[in-house]
Amino acid sequence: MKLTYKQTERKPENSFLVRQDRMPCIEQDWHFHKELELIYFIKSSGTRYVGNSIGNFAPGELYLIGSNVPHLFRNNREYYSDMLEDEAVNLVVIKFESEFLGTVFLDLAETKKLNTLFQKANRGVKFSKAVTHLVHNYILGMVGDEGLSRIVSLLKILDILSISENYVPLCSEVIINNYNQNEKDRMARVISFLTENFDRKIELDQVASIAYMTPNAFCRYFKKRTKKSFTQYLNEIRLRHACKLLIEGELQISTICYQSGFNTITNFNRQFKTLMGVTPSNYMERYRNAAELV
């Protein structure tokens, strides 16, 4: 897996891209592009990597990713087997440049909040379920729209999102890709290795060698690029996987601990409470109670 730059996919005669994807699984590299990207997951789940943040994504969630912000949405492991249906993933992607209606448009007083929204997107944004519900029909309608009505629909979506306060920034600071080519390849190799092997014992020397660096140099480099220590970043990957298993409620917490890459229950409980603010058992109970109310 490399950190790749994706050229625009829109046709020259169009001002932006709208696409609905139905497929067995998401097949993507860690990537970035000039356009901002709205991603609406109708049917899909897994782990998201946006800038230096790690989290889970699920059906019904809407994200806005800023220009040149590295990101990857990766399905859970079962999606990459032959067990799931051909349309296990259903999502809508809208890619547009901030100046898709011209530079003068963004200088207008009426677009002040729109500019603010685009700035927020540089940290990655996840919108609330309530806000997502408000734009649901507009997003689905854009898939079949043509001509001016498609532009009107996008403006309506952006208007709703720009005045909403119900969102969560994904990164603690603005993340814009400024890696040179060697750094892109190095970070991509590291992230690929961690996402594929987090459930095993991983030594610092092993990861440093993948980056072709000494352990001390790698730790400094990784912290500078992600604003997190290597151990913290790895633990977040493991804990997000543990959250998925806890929500499913099919395994004992001790089993989840070891399947997520932790060696002891004590360390797992401590790390989980530090990140999530509750113990694994409380987290599982919270989702069990929520399911019973549905």
ROFI-926250 format. One record per residue (C-alpha): chain; x, y, z; residue in three letters; residue number from 1. Coordinates in steps of 0.05 Angstrom, whole numbers, plus 5000, padded with zeros to 4 digits. Each point is the difference from the previous one (the first is absolute). Layout:
N
<torlum chain="A" c1="X" c2="Y" c3="Z" resn="ALA" resi="NUM"/>
...
//
This chain:
294
<torlum chain="A" c1="5000" c2="5000" c3="5000" resn="MET" resi="1"/>
<torlum chain="A" c1="5027" c2="5069" c3="4981" resn="LYS" resi="2"/>
<torlum chain="A" c1="4977" c2="5069" c3="5016" resn="LEU" resi="3"/>
<torlum chain="A" c1="4976" c2="5019" c3="4931" resn="THR" resi="4"/>
<torlum chain="A" c1="4976" c2="5064" c3="4967" resn="TYR" resi="5"/>
<torlum chain="A" c1="4935" c2="4989" c3="4963" resn="LYS" resi="6"/>
<torlum chain="A" c1="4988" c2="5041" c3="4938" resn="GLN" resi="7"/>
<torlum chain="A" c1="4930" c2="5028" c3="4990" resn="THR" resi="8"/>
<torlum chain="A" c1="4948" c2="4950" c3="4977" resn="GLU" resi="9"/>
<torlum chain="A" c1="4949" c2="5051" c3="4976" resn="ARG" resi="10"/>
<torlum chain="A" c1="4987" c2="5010" c3="4926" resn="LYS" resi="11"/>
<torlum chain="A" c1="5028" c2="5066" c3="4972" resn="PRO" resi="12"/>
<torlum chain="A" c1="4930" c2="5025" c3="4984" resn="GLU" resi="13"/>
<torlum chain="A" c1="4976" c2="4991" c3="5072" resn="ASN" resi="14"/>
<torlum chain="A" c1="5014" c2="5045" c3="5060" resn="SER" resi="15"/>
<torlum chain="A" c1="5004" c2="4942" c3="5050" resn="PHE" resi="16"/>
<torlum chain="A" c1="4993" c2="4925" c3="5007" resn="LEU" resi="17"/>
<torlum chain="A" c1="4942" c2="4960" c3="5030" resn="VAL" resi="18"/>
<torlum chain="A" c1="5006" c2="4924" c3="5003" resn="ARG" resi="19"/>
<torlum chain="A" c1="4964" c2="4944" c3="5035" resn="GLN" resi="20"/>
<torlum chain="A" c1="5041" c2="4937" c3="5012" resn="ASP" resi="21"/>
<torlum chain="A" c1="4970" c2="4931" c3="5013" resn="ARG" resi="22"/>
<torlum chain="A" c1="5054" c2="4947" c3="5009" resn="MET" resi="23"/>
<torlum chain="A" c1="5023" c2="4942" c3="5044" resn="PRO" resi="24"/>
<torlum chain="A" c1="5053" c2="5042" c3="5037" resn="CYS" resi="25"/>
<torlum chain="A" c1="5037" c2="5066" c3="4998" resn="ILE" resi="26"/>
<torlum chain="A" c1="5065" c2="4993" c3="4962" resn="GLU" resi="27"/>
<torlum chain="A" c1="5041" c2="5062" c3="5012" resn="GLN" resi="28"/>
<torlum chain="A" c1="5070" c2="5022" c3="5018" resn="ASP" resi="29"/>
<torlum chain="A" c1="5015" c2="5055" c3="5050" resn="TRP" resi="30"/>
<torlum chain="A" c1="4991" c2="5059" c3="4953" resn="HIS" resi="31"/>
<torlum chain="A" c1="4987" c2="5074" c3="4992" resn="PHE" resi="32"/>
<torlum chain="A" c1="4973" c2="5046" c3="4946" resn="HIS" resi="33"/>
<torlum chain="A" c1="4989" c2="5073" c3="4984" resn="LYS" resi="34"/>
<torlum chain="A" c1="4924" c2="4995" c3="5006" resn="GLU" resi="35"/>
<torlum chain="A" c1="4961" c2="5001" c3="5065" resn="LEU" resi="36"/>
<torlum chain="A" c1="4961" c2="4936" c3="5008" resn="GLU" resi="37"/>
<torlum chain="A" c1="4932" c2="4985" c3="5030" resn="LEU" resi="38"/>
<torlum chain="A" c1="4993" c2="4926" c3="5016" resn="ILE" resi="39"/>
<torlum chain="A" c1="4932" c2="4972" c3="5020" resn="TYR" resi="40"/>
<torlum chain="A" c1="5000" c2="4927" c3="5024" resn="PHE" resi="41"/>
<torlum chain="A" c1="4933" c2="4969" c3="4986" resn="ILE" resi="42"/>
<torlum chain="A" c1="5025" c2="4929" c3="5012" resn="LYS" resi="43"/>
<torlum chain="A" c1="5071" c2="4987" c3="5024" resn="SER" resi="44"/>
<torlum chain="A" c1="5042" c2="4997" c3="5063" resn="SER" resi="45"/>
<torlum chain="A" c1="5073" c2="4998" c3="5019" resn="GLY" resi="46"/>
<torlum chain="A" c1="5057" c2="5044" c3="5023" resn="THR" resi="47"/>
<torlum chain="A" c1="5014" c2="5071" c3="4976" resn="ARG" resi="48"/>
<torlum chain="A" c1="5068" c2="5033" c3="4997" resn="TYR" resi="49"/>
<torlum chain="A" c1="4995" c2="5075" c3="4988" resn="VAL" resi="50"/>
<torlum chain="A" c1="5064" c2="5040" c3="5010" resn="GLY" resi="51"/>
<torlum chain="A" c1="5026" c2="4978" c3="5068" resn="ASN" resi="52"/>
<torlum chain="A" c1="4933" c2="4976" c3="5026" resn="SER" resi="53"/>
<torlum chain="A" c1="4974" c2="4929" c3="5005" resn="ILE" resi="54"/>
<torlum chain="A" c1="4928" c2="4979" c3="5011" resn="GLY" resi="55"/>
<torlum chain="A" c1="4944" c2="4954" c3="4977" resn="ASN" resi="56"/>
<torlum chain="A" c1="4949" c2="5015" c3="4947" resn="PHE" resi="57"/>
<torlum chain="A" c1="4930" c2="4970" c3="4992" resn="ALA" resi="58"/>
<torlum chain="A" c1="4938" c2="5004" c3="4957" resn="PRO" resi="59"/>
<torlum chain="A" c1="4964" c2="5067" c3="5000" resn="GLY" resi="60"/>
<torlum chain="A" c1="5062" c2="5042" c3="5013" resn="GLU" resi="61"/>
<torlum chain="A" c1="5021" c2="5061" c3="4960" resn="LEU" resi="62"/>
<torlum chain="A" c1="5071" c2="5028" c3="4995" resn="TYR" resi="63"/>
<torlum chain="A" c1="5032" c2="5060" c3="4968" resn="LEU" resi="64"/>
<torlum chain="A" c1="5074" c2="4994" c3="4985" resn="ILE" resi="65"/>
<torlum chain="A" c1="5040" c2="5062" c3="4981" resn="GLY" resi="66"/>
<torlum chain="A" c1="5045" c2="5013" c3="4941" resn="SER" resi="67"/>
<torlum chain="A" c1="5066" c2="4961" c3="5003" resn="ASN" resi="68"/>
<torlum chain="A" c1="4983" c2="4966" c3="5066" resn="VAL" resi="69"/>
<torlum chain="A" c1="5025" c2="4928" c3="4999" resn="PRO" resi="70"/>
<torlum chain="A" c1="4946" c2="4950" c3="5015" resn="HIS" resi="71"/>
<torlum chain="A" c1="4980" c2="4927" c3="4995" resn="LEU" resi="72"/>
<torlum chain="A" c1="4934" c2="4964" c3="5015" resn="PHE" resi="73"/>
<torlum chain="A" c1="5014" c2="4926" c3="5008" resn="ARG" resi="74"/>
<torlum chain="A" c1="4945" c2="4948" c3="5010" resn="ASN" resi="75"/>
<torlum chain="A" c1="5001" c2="4949" c3="5056" resn="ASN" resi="76"/>
<torlum chain="A" c1="5038" c2="4936" c3="4983" resn="ARG" resi="77"/>
<torlum chain="A" c1="4939" c2="4959" c3="4985" resn="GLU" resi="78"/>
<torlum chain="A" c1="4985" c2="5044" c3="4940" resn="TYR" resi="79"/>
<torlum chain="A" c1="5062" c2="4975" c3="4965" resn="TYR" resi="80"/>
<torlum chain="A" c1="4979" c2="4927" c3="5003" resn="SER" resi="81"/>
<torlum chain="A" c1="4953" c2="4965" c3="4951" resn="ASP" resi="82"/>
<torlum chain="A" c1="4945" c2="4996" c3="5052" resn="MET" resi="83"/>
<torlum chain="A" c1="4966" c2="5067" c3="4988" resn="LEU" resi="84"/>
<torlum chain="A" c1="4953" c2="5021" c3="4945" resn="GLU" resi="85"/>
<torlum chain="A" c1="5023" c2="5038" c3="4938" resn="ASP" resi="86"/>
<torlum chain="A" c1="4967" c2="5064" c3="5025" resn="GLU" resi="87"/>
<torlum chain="A" c1="5023" c2="4998" c3="5073" resn="ALA" resi="88"/>
<torlum chain="A" c1="5024" c2="5071" c3="4990" resn="VAL" resi="89"/>
<torlum chain="A" c1="4954" c2="5057" c3="4978" resn="ASN" resi="90"/>
<torlum chain="A" c1="5025" c2="5071" c3="5004" resn="LEU" resi="91"/>
<torlum chain="A" c1="4994" c2="5067" c3="4964" resn="VAL" resi="92"/>
<torlum chain="A" c1="5061" c2="5043" c3="4986" resn="VAL" resi="93"/>
<torlum chain="A" c1="4998" c2="5073" c3="4981" resn="ILE" resi="94"/>
<torlum chain="A" c1="5066" c2="5033" c3="4981" resn="LYS" resi="95"/>
<torlum chain="A" c1="5005" c2="5074" c3="4986" resn="PHE" resi="96"/>
<torlum chain="A" c1="5052" c2="5055" c3="5002" resn="GLU" resi="97"/>
<torlum chain="A" c1="4987" c2="5059" c3="5046" resn="SER" resi="98"/>
<torlum chain="A" c1="4998" c2="5046" c3="4940" resn="GLU" resi="99"/>
<torlum chain="A" c1="4954" c2="4956" c3="4957" resn="PHE" resi="100"/>
<torlum chain="A" c1="4956" c2="5061" c3="4988" resn="LEU" resi="101"/>
<torlum chain="A" c1="5059" c2="5048" c3="4992" resn="GLY" resi="102"/>
<torlum chain="A" c1="5044" c2="5041" c3="5047" resn="THR" resi="103"/>
<torlum chain="A" c1="4952" c2="5059" c3="5000" resn="VAL" resi="104"/>
<torlum chain="A" c1="4945" c2="4957" c3="5029" resn="PHE" resi="105"/>
<torlum chain="A" c1="5040" c2="4986" c3="5063" resn="LEU" resi="106"/>
<torlum chain="A" c1="5013" c2="5075" c3="5010" resn="ASP" resi="107"/>
<torlum chain="A" c1="4926" c2="5014" c3="5009" resn="LEU" resi="108"/>
<torlum chain="A" c1="4972" c2="5017" c3="5068" resn="ALA" resi="109"/>
<torlum chain="A" c1="4949" c2="4944" c3="4992" resn="GLU" resi="110"/>
<torlum chain="A" c1="5055" c2="4948" c3="4997" resn="THR" resi="111"/>
<torlum chain="A" c1="5036" c2="5019" c3="5063" resn="LYS" resi="112"/>
<torlum chain="A" c1="4976" c2="4938" c3="5038" resn="LYS" resi="113"/>
<torlum chain="A" c1="5016" c2="4957" c3="4940" resn="LEU" resi="114"/>
<torlum chain="A" c1="5073" c2="5022" c3="5004" resn="ASN" resi="115"/>
<torlum chain="A" c1="4999" c2="4983" c3="5074" resn="THR" resi="116"/>
<torlum chain="A" c1="4973" c2="4930" c3="4983" resn="LEU" resi="117"/>
<torlum chain="A" c1="5057" c2="4989" c3="4951" resn="PHE" resi="118"/>
<torlum chain="A" c1="5050" c2="5020" c3="5053" resn="GLN" resi="119"/>
<torlum chain="A" c1="4970" c2="4951" c3="5049" resn="LYS" resi="120"/>
<torlum chain="A" c1="5007" c2="4946" c3="4948" resn="ALA" resi="121"/>
<torlum chain="A" c1="5075" c2="5005" c3="5005" resn="ASN" resi="122"/>
<torlum chain="A" c1="4993" c2="4963" c3="5066" resn="ARG" resi="123"/>
<torlum chain="A" c1="4950" c2="4950" c3="4972" resn="GLY" resi="124"/>
<torlum chain="A" c1="4928" c2="5006" c3="5023" resn="VAL" resi="125"/>
<torlum chain="A" c1="4948" c2="4948" c3="5021" resn="LYS" resi="126"/>
<torlum chain="A" c1="4928" c2="5027" c3="5002" resn="PHE" resi="127"/>
<torlum chain="A" c1="4947" c2="4979" c3="5049" resn="SER" resi="128"/>
<torlum chain="A" c1="4943" c2="4952" c3="4982" resn="LYS" resi="129"/>
<torlum chain="A" c1="4951" c2="5058" c3="5004" resn="ALA" resi="130"/>
<torlum chain="A" c1="5038" c2="5041" c3="4949" resn="VAL" resi="131"/>
<torlum chain="A" c1="5012" c2="4940" c3="4956" resn="THR" resi="132"/>
<torlum chain="A" c1="4924" c2="4987" c3="5000" resn="HIS" resi="133"/>
<torlum chain="A" c1="4989" c2="5071" c3="4975" resn="LEU" resi="134"/>
<torlum chain="A" c1="5044" c2="4990" c3="4938" resn="VAL" resi="135"/>
<torlum chain="A" c1="4984" c2="4927" c3="4987" resn="HIS" resi="136"/>
<torlum chain="A" c1="4949" c2="5012" c3="4945" resn="ASN" resi="137"/>
<torlum chain="A" c1="5043" c2="5054" c3="4967" resn="TYR" resi="138"/>
<torlum chain="A" c1="5060" c2="4953" c3="4997" resn="ILE" resi="139"/>
<torlum chain="A" c1="4961" c2="4942" c3="4971" resn="LEU" resi="140"/>
<torlum chain="A" c1="4965" c2="5046" c3="4952" resn="GLY" resi="141"/>
<torlum chain="A" c1="5066" c2="5026" c3="4972" resn="MET" resi="142"/>
<torlum chain="A" c1="5017" c2="4931" c3="4974" resn="VAL" resi="143"/>
<torlum chain="A" c1="4946" c2="5005" c3="4948" resn="GLY" resi="144"/>
<torlum chain="A" c1="4999" c2="5076" c3="4992" resn="ASP" resi="145"/>
<torlum chain="A" c1="5025" c2="5034" c3="4938" resn="GLU" resi="146"/>
<torlum chain="A" c1="5012" c2="5072" c3="4980" resn="GLY" resi="147"/>
<torlum chain="A" c1="4988" c2="5059" c3="5045" resn="LEU" resi="148"/>
<torlum chain="A" c1="4958" c2="4960" c3="5050" resn="SER" resi="149"/>
<torlum chain="A" c1="5062" c2="4961" c3="5020" resn="ARG" resi="150"/>
<torlum chain="A" c1="5038" c2="5065" c3="5016" resn="ILE" resi="151"/>
<torlum chain="A" c1="4940" c2="5025" c3="5040" resn="VAL" resi="152"/>
<torlum chain="A" c1="4998" c2="4936" c3="5040" resn="SER" resi="153"/>
<torlum chain="A" c1="5074" c2="5005" c3="5018" resn="LEU" resi="154"/>
<torlum chain="A" c1="4992" c2="5072" c3="5021" resn="LEU" resi="155"/>
<torlum chain="A" c1="4940" c2="4980" c3="5044" resn="LYS" resi="156"/>
<torlum chain="A" c1="5042" c2="4945" c3="5033" resn="ILE" resi="157"/>
<torlum chain="A" c1="5058" c2="5047" c3="5012" resn="LEU" resi="158"/>
<torlum chain="A" c1="4954" c2="5053" c3="5027" resn="ASP" resi="159"/>
<torlum chain="A" c1="4970" c2="4952" c3="5051" resn="ILE" resi="160"/>
<torlum chain="A" c1="5069" c2="4974" c3="5020" resn="LEU" resi="161"/>
<torlum chain="A" c1="5030" c2="5070" c3="5005" resn="SER" resi="162"/>
<torlum chain="A" c1="4949" c2="5025" c3="5051" resn="ILE" resi="163"/>
<torlum chain="A" c1="5000" c2="4937" c3="5042" resn="SER" resi="164"/>
<torlum chain="A" c1="5036" c2="4995" c3="5066" resn="GLU" resi="165"/>
<torlum chain="A" c1="4987" c2="4925" c3="5006" resn="ASN" resi="166"/>
<torlum chain="A" c1="5065" c2="4972" c3="4975" resn="TYR" resi="167"/>
<torlum chain="A" c1="5065" c2="4971" c3="5028" resn="VAL" resi="168"/>
<torlum chain="A" c1="5069" c2="5019" c3="4974" resn="PRO" resi="169"/>
<torlum chain="A" c1="5041" c2="4937" c3="4989" resn="LEU" resi="170"/>
<torlum chain="A" c1="5070" c2="5029" c3="5009" resn="CYS" resi="171"/>
<torlum chain="A" c1="5027" c2="5042" c3="5056" resn="SER" resi="172"/>
<torlum chain="A" c1="5031" c2="5049" c3="4951" resn="GLU" resi="173"/>
<torlum chain="A" c1="4998" c2="5017" c3="4926" resn="VAL" resi="174"/>
<torlum chain="A" c1="5029" c2="4943" c3="4959" resn="ILE" resi="175"/>
<torlum chain="A" c1="5022" c2="5015" c3="4929" resn="ILE" resi="176"/>
<torlum chain="A" c1="5046" c2="4954" c3="4962" resn="ASN" resi="177"/>
<torlum chain="A" c1="5069" c2="5029" c3="4992" resn="ASN" resi="178"/>
<torlum chain="A" c1="5041" c2="4936" c3="4995" resn="TYR" resi="179"/>
<torlum chain="A" c1="5053" c2="4992" c3="4948" resn="ASN" resi="180"/>
<torlum chain="A" c1="4998" c2="4936" c3="4958" resn="GLN" resi="181"/>
<torlum chain="A" c1="5047" c2="4961" c3="5045" resn="ASN" resi="182"/>
<torlum chain="A" c1="4959" c2="5018" c3="5062" resn="GLU" resi="183"/>
<torlum chain="A" c1="4936" c2="4980" c3="4965" resn="LYS" resi="184"/>
<torlum chain="A" c1="5027" c2="4931" c3="4986" resn="ASP" resi="185"/>
<torlum chain="A" c1="5031" c2="4993" c3="5070" resn="ARG" resi="186"/>
<torlum chain="A" c1="4937" c2="5019" c3="5037" resn="MET" resi="187"/>
<torlum chain="A" c1="4956" c2="4958" c3="4955" resn="ALA" resi="188"/>
<torlum chain="A" c1="5043" c2="4938" c3="5012" resn="ARG" resi="189"/>
<torlum chain="A" c1="4995" c2="5011" c3="5075" resn="VAL" resi="190"/>
<torlum chain="A" c1="4925" c2="5012" c3="5002" resn="ILE" resi="191"/>
<torlum chain="A" c1="4988" c2="4941" c3="4954" resn="SER" resi="192"/>
<torlum chain="A" c1="5040" c2="4954" c3="5045" resn="PHE" resi="193"/>
<torlum chain="A" c1="4965" c2="5024" c3="5063" resn="LEU" resi="194"/>
<torlum chain="A" c1="4930" c2="4993" c3="4972" resn="THR" resi="195"/>
<torlum chain="A" c1="5014" c2="4929" c3="4976" resn="GLU" resi="196"/>
<torlum chain="A" c1="5038" c2="4975" c3="5061" resn="ASN" resi="197"/>
<torlum chain="A" c1="4972" c2="5038" c3="5060" resn="PHE" resi="198"/>
<torlum chain="A" c1="4974" c2="4936" c3="5032" resn="ASP" resi="199"/>
<torlum chain="A" c1="5070" c2="4971" c3="5005" resn="ARG" resi="200"/>
<torlum chain="A" c1="5060" c2="5018" c3="5042" resn="LYS" resi="201"/>
<torlum chain="A" c1="5035" c2="5058" c3="4966" resn="ILE" resi="202"/>
<torlum chain="A" c1="5070" c2="5021" c3="5020" resn="GLU" resi="203"/>
<torlum chain="A" c1="5026" c2="5071" c3="4990" resn="LEU" resi="204"/>
<torlum chain="A" c1="5062" c2="4973" c3="4965" resn="ASP" resi="205"/>
<torlum chain="A" c1="4956" c2="4964" c3="4950" resn="GLN" resi="206"/>
<torlum chain="A" c1="4961" c2="5062" c3="4981" resn="VAL" resi="207"/>
<torlum chain="A" c1="5061" c2="5044" c3="4998" resn="ALA" resi="208"/>
<torlum chain="A" c1="5033" c2="4952" c3="4951" resn="SER" resi="209"/>
<torlum chain="A" c1="4939" c2="5006" c3="4954" resn="ILE" resi="210"/>
<torlum chain="A" c1="5012" c2="5076" c3="5000" resn="ALA" resi="211"/>
<torlum chain="A" c1="5075" c2="4988" c3="4989" resn="TYR" resi="212"/>
<torlum chain="A" c1="5016" c2="5039" c3="5064" resn="MET" resi="213"/>
<torlum chain="A" c1="5030" c2="4987" c3="5068" resn="THR" resi="214"/>
<torlum chain="A" c1="4949" c2="4992" c3="5056" resn="PRO" resi="215"/>
<torlum chain="A" c1="5017" c2="5067" c3="5032" resn="ASN" resi="216"/>
<torlum chain="A" c1="4998" c2="5037" c3="4933" resn="ALA" resi="217"/>
<torlum chain="A" c1="4935" c2="4966" c3="4982" resn="PHE" resi="218"/>
<torlum chain="A" c1="4966" c2="5020" c3="5066" resn="CYS" resi="219"/>
<torlum chain="A" c1="5020" c2="5073" c3="4989" resn="ARG" resi="220"/>
<torlum chain="A" c1="4977" c2="4998" c3="4927" resn="TYR" resi="221"/>
<torlum chain="A" c1="4934" c2="4966" c3="5016" resn="PHE" resi="222"/>
<torlum chain="A" c1="4983" c2="5048" c3="5056" resn="LYS" resi="223"/>
<torlum chain="A" c1="5016" c2="5060" c3="4956" resn="LYS" resi="224"/>
<torlum chain="A" c1="4956" c2="4975" c3="4944" resn="ARG" resi="225"/>
<torlum chain="A" c1="4940" c2="4973" c3="5039" resn="THR" resi="226"/>
<torlum chain="A" c1="5004" c2="5042" c3="5064" resn="LYS" resi="227"/>
<torlum chain="A" c1="4995" c2="4933" c3="5037" resn="LYS" resi="228"/>
<torlum chain="A" c1="5050" c2="4951" c3="5025" resn="SER" resi="229"/>
<torlum chain="A" c1="5007" c2="4934" c3="4963" resn="PHE" resi="230"/>
<torlum chain="A" c1="4972" c2="4962" c3="5060" resn="THR" resi="231"/>
<torlum chain="A" c1="4941" c2="5047" c3="5006" resn="GLN" resi="232"/>
<torlum chain="A" c1="4983" c2="4994" c3="4926" resn="TYR" resi="233"/>
<torlum chain="A" c1="5004" c2="4924" c3="5002" resn="LEU" resi="234"/>
<torlum chain="A" c1="4958" c2="4996" c3="5062" resn="ASN" resi="235"/>
<torlum chain="A" c1="4946" c2="5042" c3="4967" resn="GLU" resi="236"/>
<torlum chain="A" c1="4997" c2="4952" c3="4941" resn="ILE" resi="237"/>
<torlum chain="A" c1="4993" c2="4942" c3="5049" resn="ARG" resi="238"/>
<torlum chain="A" c1="4948" c2="5034" c3="5043" resn="LEU" resi="239"/>
<torlum chain="A" c1="4956" c2="5020" c3="4941" resn="ARG" resi="240"/>
<torlum chain="A" c1="5000" c2="4927" c3="4980" resn="HIS" resi="241"/>
<torlum chain="A" c1="4982" c2="4982" c3="5071" resn="ALA" resi="242"/>
<torlum chain="A" c1="4942" c2="5049" c3="4999" resn="CYS" resi="243"/>
<torlum chain="A" c1="4971" c2="4965" c3="4939" resn="LYS" resi="244"/>
<torlum chain="A" c1="5004" c2="4932" c3="5034" resn="LEU" resi="245"/>
<torlum chain="A" c1="4970" c2="5028" c3="5064" resn="LEU" resi="246"/>
<torlum chain="A" c1="4941" c2="5030" c3="4962" resn="ILE" resi="247"/>
<torlum chain="A" c1="4987" c2="4933" c3="4965" resn="GLU" resi="248"/>
<torlum chain="A" c1="4998" c2="4968" c3="5069" resn="GLY" resi="249"/>
<torlum chain="A" c1="5016" c2="4930" c3="4977" resn="GLU" resi="250"/>
<torlum chain="A" c1="5067" c2="4990" c3="5037" resn="LEU" resi="251"/>
<torlum chain="A" c1="5024" c2="5003" c3="5071" resn="GLN" resi="252"/>
<torlum chain="A" c1="5040" c2="5062" c3="5018" resn="ILE" resi="253"/>
<torlum chain="A" c1="5062" c2="4958" c3="5014" resn="SER" resi="254"/>
<torlum chain="A" c1="4996" c2="4971" c3="4929" resn="THR" resi="255"/>
<torlum chain="A" c1="4990" c2="5069" c3="4970" resn="ILE" resi="256"/>
<torlum chain="A" c1="5062" c2="5023" c3="5038" resn="CYS" resi="257"/>
<torlum chain="A" c1="5045" c2="4948" c3="4968" resn="TYR" resi="258"/>
<torlum chain="A" c1="4968" c2="5004" c3="4932" resn="GLN" resi="259"/>
<torlum chain="A" c1="5014" c2="5075" c3="4999" resn="SER" resi="260"/>
<torlum chain="A" c1="5074" c2="4991" c3="5013" resn="GLY" resi="261"/>
<torlum chain="A" c1="5005" c2="5012" c3="5075" resn="PHE" resi="262"/>
<torlum chain="A" c1="5039" c2="4951" c3="5044" resn="ASN" resi="263"/>
<torlum chain="A" c1="4966" c2="5012" c3="5067" resn="THR" resi="264"/>
<torlum chain="A" c1="4930" c2="5018" c3="5022" resn="ILE" resi="265"/>
<torlum chain="A" c1="5027" c2="5052" c3="5049" resn="THR" resi="266"/>
<torlum chain="A" c1="5036" c2="5039" c3="4944" resn="ASN" resi="267"/>
<torlum chain="A" c1="4940" c2="4993" c3="4954" resn="PHE" resi="268"/>
<torlum chain="A" c1="4952" c2="5027" c3="5053" resn="ASN" resi="269"/>
<torlum chain="A" c1="5046" c2="5058" c3="5016" resn="ARG" resi="270"/>
<torlum chain="A" c1="5012" c2="5020" c3="4928" resn="GLN" resi="271"/>
<torlum chain="A" c1="4926" c2="4993" c3="4983" resn="PHE" resi="272"/>
<torlum chain="A" c1="4977" c2="5044" c3="5056" resn="LYS" resi="273"/>
<torlum chain="A" c1="5053" c2="5052" c3="4982" resn="THR" resi="274"/>
<torlum chain="A" c1="4976" c2="5005" c3="4929" resn="LEU" resi="275"/>
<torlum chain="A" c1="4925" c2="4988" c3="5008" resn="MET" resi="276"/>
<torlum chain="A" c1="4988" c2="5027" c3="5070" resn="GLY" resi="277"/>
<torlum chain="A" c1="4964" c2="4937" c3="5023" resn="VAL" resi="278"/>
<torlum chain="A" c1="5021" c2="4928" c3="5013" resn="THR" resi="279"/>
<torlum chain="A" c1="4989" c2="4946" c3="4946" resn="PRO" resi="280"/>
<torlum chain="A" c1="4944" c2="4969" c3="5040" resn="SER" resi="281"/>
<torlum chain="A" c1="4964" c2="5067" c3="5008" resn="ASN" resi="282"/>
<torlum chain="A" c1="5009" c2="5014" c3="4926" resn="TYR" resi="283"/>
<torlum chain="A" c1="4970" c2="4933" c3="4981" resn="MET" resi="284"/>
<torlum chain="A" c1="4942" c2="5011" c3="5049" resn="GLU" resi="285"/>
<torlum chain="A" c1="4986" c2="5068" c3="4971" resn="ARG" resi="286"/>
<torlum chain="A" c1="4989" c2="4972" c3="4931" resn="TYR" resi="287"/>
<torlum chain="A" c1="4961" c2="4941" c3="5025" resn="ARG" resi="288"/>
<torlum chain="A" c1="4951" c2="5047" c3="5035" resn="ASN" resi="289"/>
<torlum chain="A" c1="4995" c2="5044" c3="4939" resn="ALA" resi="290"/>
<torlum chain="A" c1="4983" c2="4940" c3="4957" resn="ALA" resi="291"/>
<torlum chain="A" c1="4945" c2="4979" c3="5047" resn="GLU" resi="292"/>
<torlum chain="A" c1="4967" c2="5068" c3="4993" resn="LEU" resi="293"/>
<torlum chain="A" c1="4995" c2="4995" c3="4924" resn="VAL" resi="294"/>
//
